[in-house]
């Protein structure tokens, strides 16, 4: 058993070395570098890893340095150039940190520390994105301010708190956001007693879920006070109707041919026909509703979008019993016989089913408008 265990360990060790070697041979030098570090953490005297580690580092670092030189000499936006330079130095510093943090000791090899170059690259990238963001912010149109916010956000990521980036980022965000006020949410229940407060909450939550990643914010009532309102949204639920409970009693006869007991000695076989009668009770309530929405520009009053969303829902309960031979019943018949007698739903339950349908269609349309 001990010999088998040692053999398994040897196989795992050989497989790890082969994997590191293959990565190097395929030209995936950075992966081979980290794989060699992992091998040496397990076995500091691993000769293959000791050989691959400096060679993989040399190849990988040379590639990153070439990418950095290409970025420095390239043309195009400064923000993109500095981002590529930063990414190159980040990868180089990551290799240095990976080696140092692993605690691997090799007297003949030590990767270079690029911390100074990385910090300078971060500073240059932050400066470029900051300047680009400020220039876009000065244009004072919605598309430019959104791009300004993205650039200022990047500047803050490269160097947290760079200059006055936090204040400028907030300024850009406020200018980029389109504020939509739900000025009307009308639910005309007529003589039905329904608590529809959940629907208004669901509408607002779904709207903000759609708008959060697209620079739109939605408000109702007092929440919209002291804010710049860019669009108004009106919602109306009407034609809300529920039928009376309708009950339909009916019965039907079923039959099936099944094998009869056979005489095995004589080899004879036959079938018999079994029958049963199903007595069913079908109970249904039909319901419907319509929601209209209308979106207008808050300043010009110009119509942005409007539509009508209808919904229909039928609640149904089907129960029954049978007489006769149970072997005649199909799976569908058993569903009826075994069906549970469901209590009649109230108006709130039926209204929720209607609003689910409307919400699905409403979300699709809002995503098209506020994407």
Secondary structure, DSSP 8 states (H G I E B T S, - for coil): -HHHHHHHHHHHHHHHHHHHHHHHHTT-HHHHHHHHHHHHHH-TT-HHHHHHHHHHHHHHHHHHHHHHHHHHH--S-HHHHHHHHHHHHHHHHHHHHHHHHHT---TT------HHHHHHHHHHHHHHHHHHHHHHHTT-SHHHHHHHHHHHHHHHHHSTT-TTHHHHHHHHHHHH-EEEEEEEEEE--TT-----HHHHHHHHHHHHHHHGGGTEEEEEGGGGTTS---EEEEEEEEEEEE---EEEEEEEEEEEEEE----TTTT---EEEEEEEEEEEEEEEEEEEEEEEEEEETTT--EEEEEEEEEEEEEEEEEEEEEE-GGG--HHHHHHHT--------HHHHHHHHHHHHHHHHHHHHHHH--
